[in-house]
């Protein structure tokens, strides 16, 4: 029995950081999980940390969720029914999109608030909206139509430095990526970075934002797990490119990450507020919305904007540190959110709230980045302003296989062999992010040639990810 007893040091190892939450977990385990082994108990508590939304209504574990991010108690809400008729929406690359993904978008387009919708060619099943889903409403915001990682984004720095820098400085690049980047859930900086976003007055506007300010300070400049990365690679530009560079291959630094624990806490909090007030059928309950004329809607919109700016600040810190470590000067930057909501005027002059969950903004002339895999080129694009896609495009190659299936179908040695044959160095990463787990980026691009123009390519050479 003593071997299965949890101790504070066990919980510290899985990121239970405060004495209060560790004490609460130990108490819950001793009263309710006596029959479980220590490993099983730790796995349970780890799942609560990783997926708090799944335990909001759990009679035993919900007190722990409340310690991670405050939740709103049930109040009287309004019952809404889905429309019997699904509003039409555009689908790009339909033959590469699973039927259950299209059905998930059908559900979103049955919401009484849905105005317009679109599915991008990299679309796959998500939580709430499909990944690659775009949904426009009139004056409502859906927290899970944006997702947990508010402001998840791409940022590419292109330096006027020949790409042969990579081969000549391969060891220095590996060292910089290892020492200057930090990945993983709950990861913090050993010495917190300074950035003006941390002094924003919005952090004092609500109790939740005040509580999250410390976490934001500790995590700025860090990256998440999963498919988040920082890469050094080769940028290929043709004559007459939008950056004014001569035709050639240049050094580039590309990053993908979002607003960290700060954004996730905001998303979970207001998702619960929305679900308490907006009662939907169970199959679409996570698409509950907030009216932007209400106090909660105004608070979420402000918090979302701050989380988006915080995500950009994290990227700023990452690029600055890599540039300093490698003595890179100047350069141009291309960046875009792909998990966010915007107020955008449509071609008929009407303003709508456009939710993009895993989709790149593509207004006419707007620059963006659409990455592929660690062995395939990503694309620098400019939007064509296509109203049928709600001025949106894909945000990547898109998964064709779940993480669980990926781990069961490929080995680490196979991935290493493939990377070595193509001259790509991987630091961290796991088989669930193997290039084979993604759709063909060339097919994705072919199926959105009416949405974006290609302005250049990025070829990954040294890739840094979390060790999954």
C-alpha positions in Angstrom: 0.0 0.0 0.0 2.8 2.4 0.9 4.3 2.0 -2.6 1.1 3.3 -4.1 0.9 6.3 -1.8 1.4 9.7 -3.6 3.9 12.2 -2.3 4.4 15.9 -3.1 7.6 15.2 -5.0 5.7 12.8 -7.3 3.2 15.5 -8.2 5.9 18.1 -8.7 7.3 15.9 -11.5 4.0 16.2 -13.5 3.8 20.0 -13.0 1.5 20.3 -10.0 3.3 23.5 -8.9 1.6 24.8 -5.7 1.4 23.3 -2.3 -2.4 23.7 -2.3 -3.0 21.7 -5.5 -0.6 19.0 -4.5 -2.3 18.7 -1.1 -5.7 18.6 -2.8 -4.5 15.8 -5.2 -3.1 13.7 -2.3 -6.3 14.1 -0.4 -8.4 13.1 -3.3 -6.2 10.1 -4.1 -6.3 8.8 -0.5 -10.1 9.0 -0.4 -11.1 7.9 -3.9 -8.2 6.0 -5.6 -7.0 3.5 -3.0 -7.3 0.7 -5.5 -5.0 2.4 -8.1 -1.3 2.0 -8.4 0.9 5.1 -8.1 1.5 5.2 -11.8 -2.3 5.1 -12.5 -2.9 7.9 -10.0 -0.3 10.1 -11.6 -1.6 9.4 -15.0 -5.1 10.4 -13.9 -3.8 13.7 -12.4 -1.7 14.3 -15.4 -4.8 14.0 -17.6 -6.6 16.6 -15.5 -3.7 19.0 -16.1 -3.6 18.4 -19.8 -7.3 18.3 -20.5 -9.1 20.2 -17.7 -12.2 20.8 -19.9 -12.9 17.0 -19.6 -13.2 17.2 -15.8 -15.2 20.4 -15.3 -18.2 18.4 -14.1 -16.4 15.5 -12.5 -17.6 15.2 -8.9 -14.2 14.0 -7.7 -11.7 15.8 -9.8 -13.3 19.2 -10.6 -11.8 20.9 -7.4 -8.4 20.4 -9.0 -9.6 22.0 -12.3 -10.7 25.0 -10.3 -7.2 25.4 -9.0 -5.7 25.4 -12.5 -8.2 27.9 -13.9 -11.3 29.3 -12.2 -14.6 28.0 -13.6 -18.0 29.6 -13.5 -20.7 27.9 -11.6 -24.0 27.1 -13.4 -26.4 29.9 -13.9 -29.7 30.0 -15.7 -29.1 29.9 -19.5 -31.0 30.0 -22.8 -31.8 26.8 -24.7 -31.0 27.0 -28.4 -31.9 24.4 -31.1 -30.0 23.6 -34.3 -31.5 24.6 -37.6 -33.1 21.8 -39.6 -31.4 23.1 -42.7 -27.6 23.3 -42.9 -26.4 26.6 -44.3 -24.2 26.1 -47.4 -20.4 26.4 -47.1 -17.4 26.2 -49.4 -15.2 23.2 -49.3 -11.7 23.2 -50.8 -10.0 19.9 -51.6 -13.1 17.9 -50.7 -11.7 14.5 -51.8 -8.9 14.9 -49.2 -11.2 15.7 -46.3 -12.8 13.0 -44.2 -16.6 12.7 -44.1 -16.7 13.1 -40.3 -14.8 16.4 -40.7 -17.4 17.6 -43.2 -20.2 16.4 -40.8 -18.6 18.4 -38.0 -18.7 21.5 -40.1 -22.3 20.7 -41.0 -23.1 20.9 -37.3 -21.4 24.3 -37.0 -23.4 25.6 -40.0 -26.6 24.4 -38.2 -26.0 26.9 -35.4 -28.7 29.6 -35.4 -25.9 32.2 -35.4 -23.9 30.8 -38.4 -23.7 33.3 -41.3 -21.0 31.9 -43.6 -18.6 29.0 -43.4 -15.7 27.3 -45.3 -13.4 24.3 -45.0 -9.8 24.6 -46.1 -8.0 21.7 -47.9 -6.0 20.7 -44.9 -9.1 20.3 -42.7 -9.5 17.4 -40.2 -11.6 16.7 -37.1 -11.1 19.1 -34.2 -12.6 20.0 -30.9 -15.6 22.4 -31.5 -14.9 23.5 -35.1 -12.8 21.3 -37.4 -9.2 22.2 -37.7 -9.2 24.2 -41.0 -12.7 25.4 -40.3 -13.8 29.1 -40.9 -17.1 30.3 -39.4 -18.6 33.8 -39.6 -21.2 35.1 -37.2 -22.9 38.4 -36.8 -22.1 39.6 -33.3 -21.2 36.5 -31.4 -17.9 34.9 -30.5 -17.4 31.2 -29.9 -14.4 30.5 -27.6 -14.0 27.0 -29.0 -14.4 28.2 -32.5 -10.9 29.7 -31.9 -9.7 26.9 -29.7 -7.5 26.5 -26.6 -4.4 27.9 -28.2 -5.6 31.5 -28.8 -3.3 33.3 -31.3 -1.4 30.1 -32.4 0.6 31.5 -35.3 3.5 31.3 -37.7 6.4 33.7 -37.9 9.2 33.7 -40.5 12.3 35.9 -40.4 14.2 36.1 -43.7 17.8 37.3 -43.5 19.9 38.7 -46.4 22.3 35.9 -45.7 23.0 33.1 -48.2 21.5 29.7 -47.2 25.0 28.1 -47.2 25.3 29.7 -43.8 23.4 26.6 -42.5 25.9 24.1 -43.6 28.9 26.2 -42.5 27.3 26.8 -39.0 25.4 23.6 -38.5 26.7 23.0 -35.0 26.1 26.6 -33.9 22.5 26.4 -35.2 21.9 23.2 -33.2 23.4 24.7 -30.1 21.3 27.9 -30.5 18.1 25.9 -30.9 18.8 23.7 -27.9 19.8 26.6 -25.6 17.5 29.4 -26.7 14.2 27.6 -27.2 12.0 25.9 -24.6 9.2 23.5 -25.3 6.5 21.6 -23.5 3.3 22.0 -21.4 4.0 24.1 -18.3 7.5 25.0 -19.5 8.9 28.3 -18.2 12.0 30.4 -18.7 14.8 30.0 -16.2 15.3 33.8 -16.4 12.0 35.4 -17.5 12.2 37.7 -20.5 11.1 41.3 -20.7 8.5 42.4 -23.2 6.2 45.4 -23.3 3.1 43.2 -23.7 3.6 42.2 -20.0 3.0 45.8 -19.0 -0.4 46.0 -20.8 -3.2 47.5 -18.6 -5.6 44.8 -19.7 -3.9 42.4 -17.3 -5.6 44.4 -14.5 -9.0 44.6 -16.1 -10.4 41.2 -14.8 -9.7 38.9 -12.0 -8.8 36.1 -14.4 -6.2 38.2 -16.2 -4.7 39.4 -12.9 -4.4 35.7 -11.9 -2.7 34.8 -15.2 -0.2 37.6 -15.3 2.4 35.7 -13.4 2.1 32.7 -15.7 2.4 34.9 -18.7 5.6 36.4 -17.3 7.1 33.0 -16.7 6.2 31.4 -20.0 7.0 34.3 -22.4 9.3 33.1 -25.2 8.5 29.4 -24.7 6.7 27.1 -27.1 4.1 24.3 -26.6 4.2 20.6 -27.4 2.6 18.7 -30.3 3.3 20.2 -33.7 4.9 23.4 -32.3 8.4 24.0 -33.6 11.3 26.4 -34.3 13.2 25.7 -37.5 16.2 27.1 -39.3 16.1 26.6 -43.1 16.4 27.8 -46.6 14.1 30.4 -48.1 13.8 30.3 -51.9 12.8 33.5 -53.6 12.3 34.3 -57.3 13.0 37.5 -59.2 10.5 40.2 -58.5 9.6 38.8 -55.1 7.6 41.0 -52.7 10.6 41.5 -50.4 12.8 43.1 -53.0 15.5 40.5 -52.6 17.5 39.2 -55.6 16.6 35.8 -56.8 18.3 33.2 -54.6 18.3 31.1 -51.5 18.4 32.8 -48.1 18.6 31.9 -44.4 15.2 31.7 -42.6 14.0 31.1 -39.1 10.4 29.8 -38.8 8.4 29.4 -35.6 5.0 27.9 -34.8 3.4 28.3 -31.4 0.7 30.3 -29.5 -0.3 31.9 -26.3 0.8 29.0 -24.0 -1.0 28.4 -20.6 -2.3 31.9 -20.5 -4.4 31.5 -23.7 -5.6 28.0 -22.7 -6.8 29.3 -19.3 -8.7 32.2 -21.0 -10.2 29.8 -23.5 -11.3 27.2 -20.9 -12.8 29.9 -18.6 -14.9 31.6 -21.2 -15.9 28.3 -22.8 -17.5 27.4 -19.5 -19.1 30.8 -19.2 -20.6 30.4 -22.7 -21.8 26.8 -22.0 -23.5 28.0 -18.8 -25.5 30.7 -20.7 -25.9 29.1 -24.1 -27.4 25.6 -23.8 -27.0 23.6 -27.0 -27.5 19.9 -27.9 -24.7 17.8 -26.5 -23.2 17.0 -29.8 -22.4 20.7 -30.4 -22.2 22.0 -26.8 -18.6 23.2 -27.2 -19.7 25.6 -29.9 -21.6 27.7 -27.2 -21.2 31.5 -27.8 -21.0 34.8 -26.1 -22.9 37.9 -27.4 -20.4 40.7 -27.9 -22.8 43.2 -26.4 -22.7 41.4 -23.0 -20.1 41.9 -20.3 -18.8 38.3 -20.7 -18.5 38.8 -24.5 -16.6 42.1 -24.1 -14.3 40.5 -21.5 -13.5 37.5 -23.7 -12.9 39.7 -26.8 -10.4 41.9 -24.8 -8.7 38.8 -23.3 -8.5 37.1 -26.7 -6.9 40.2 -28.2 -4.4 40.3 -25.3 -3.6 36.5 -25.7 -3.0 37.1 -29.5 -0.6 39.9 -28.8 1.1 37.8 -26.1 1.5 34.9 -28.7 3.2 37.4 -31.0 5.4 38.6 -28.2 6.5 35.0 -27.5 7.6 34.8 -31.2 9.4 38.1 -31.0 11.4 36.8 -28.1 12.2 33.5 -29.8 13.4 35.2 -33.0 15.4 37.8 -31.1 17.2 35.1 -29.1 18.0 33.0 -32.1 19.2 36.0 -34.1 21.5 37.1 -31.2 22.9 33.6 -30.7 23.8 33.3 -34.5 24.7 37.0 -34.9 22.0 37.6 -37.6 21.2 41.2 -38.4 18.2 42.9 -40.0 15.9 40.8 -42.2 12.2 40.9 -43.0 9.4 39.2 -41.1 6.2 37.5 -42.3 3.7 36.4 -39.6 0.1 35.5 -39.1 -2.3 34.1 -36.5 -4.3 31.0 -37.6 -6.4 30.5 -34.4 -8.2 33.7 -33.8 -11.4 35.7 -34.5 -11.5 39.0 -36.4 -14.1 41.7 -37.1 -14.1 41.8 -40.9 -16.2 43.7 -43.4 -17.5 41.4 -46.2 -18.0 42.3 -49.8 -21.6 43.3 -49.2 -20.4 45.8 -46.6 -21.6 43.8 -43.6 -19.3 43.3 -40.7 -19.0 39.7 -39.4 -17.0 38.0 -36.7 -14.8 35.6 -38.6 -13.5 32.6 -36.6 -10.5 30.9 -38.1 -9.5 27.7 -36.3 -6.4 26.4 -38.1 -6.8 28.7 -41.1 -4.6 31.5 -42.5 -6.1 35.0 -43.2 -5.9 35.7 -46.9 -7.2 39.2 -47.7 -6.0 40.5 -51.0 -2.2 41.1 -50.8 -2.0 39.8 -47.2 1.2 37.8 -46.5 1.2 34.6 -44.6 3.0 31.3 -44.0 1.7 27.8 -44.8 4.2 25.2 -43.4 4.3 21.6 -44.4 6.3 19.0 -42.6 9.9 18.8 -41.4 10.9 17.3 -44.8 8.7 19.2 -47.2 8.7 22.9 -48.2 6.4 25.4 -46.6 4.9 28.2 -48.6 5.1 32.0 -48.3 1.8 33.3 -49.7 -0.2 36.4 -50.4 -4.0 36.3 -50.2 -6.2 36.7 -53.2 -9.2 38.0 -51.2 -11.6 35.2 -52.2 -15.0 35.9 -50.6 -16.1 32.3 -51.0 -13.4 31.1 -48.5 -14.2 34.2 -46.3 -10.7 35.4 -47.3 -9.0 32.4 -45.8 -6.6 29.6 -46.7 -5.0 26.4 -45.3 -2.7 26.7 -42.3 -0.5 23.7 -43.1 -0.5 20.3 -44.7 -3.1 18.9 -42.3 -3.0 15.6 -40.5 -4.2 12.5 -42.2 -3.7 10.2 -39.2 -4.3 10.6 -35.5 -1.4 10.7 -33.0 -2.5 7.4 -31.6 -2.5 5.7 -35.0 0.8 7.4 -35.9 2.5 5.9 -32.8 1.2 2.5 -33.7 2.2 2.5 -37.4 5.7 4.0 -37.5 8.9 3.7 -35.5 11.4 6.3 -34.4 14.1 4.6 -36.4 12.1 4.9 -39.6 11.7 8.6 -39.0 15.4 9.1 -38.3 16.3 7.2 -41.5 14.0 9.3 -43.6 15.3 12.6 -42.1 18.9 11.6 -42.5 18.4 10.7 -46.2 17.0 14.1 -46.8 19.6 16.0 -44.8 17.2 17.3 -42.1 18.3 17.4 -38.4 15.6 16.9 -35.8 16.1 17.9 -32.1 13.3 16.4 -30.0 10.1 15.5 -31.8 8.2 12.2 -31.7 6.7 9.7 -34.2 3.3 11.4 -33.9 4.8 14.3 -35.8 6.4 12.2 -38.5 6.1 13.7 -42.0 4.2 10.6 -43.1 1.3 11.6 -40.8 0.5 14.6 -42.9 -1.3 15.3 -46.2 0.7 16.1 -49.3 1.3 19.8 -49.1 1.5 20.0 -53.0 -2.1 18.7 -53.2 -3.2 21.2 -50.5 -1.7 24.1 -52.4 -3.2 22.9 -55.8 -6.6 22.9 -54.1 -6.3 26.5 -53.0 -4.7 28.2 -56.0 -7.7 30.5 -56.1 -7.2 31.5 -52.5 -3.5 32.5 -52.4 -0.5 33.4 -54.6 2.9 31.7 -53.9 5.6 34.2 -53.0 8.4 31.8 -52.0 9.2 28.6 -50.2 10.8 27.6 -46.9 12.8 24.3 -46.7 13.4 23.1 -43.1 17.0 22.0 -42.4 17.4 22.0 -38.6 14.1 21.4 -36.6 13.5 21.8 -32.9 10.3 20.4 -31.3 9.2 19.1 -27.9 10.2 15.5 -27.2 6.7 13.9 -27.3 
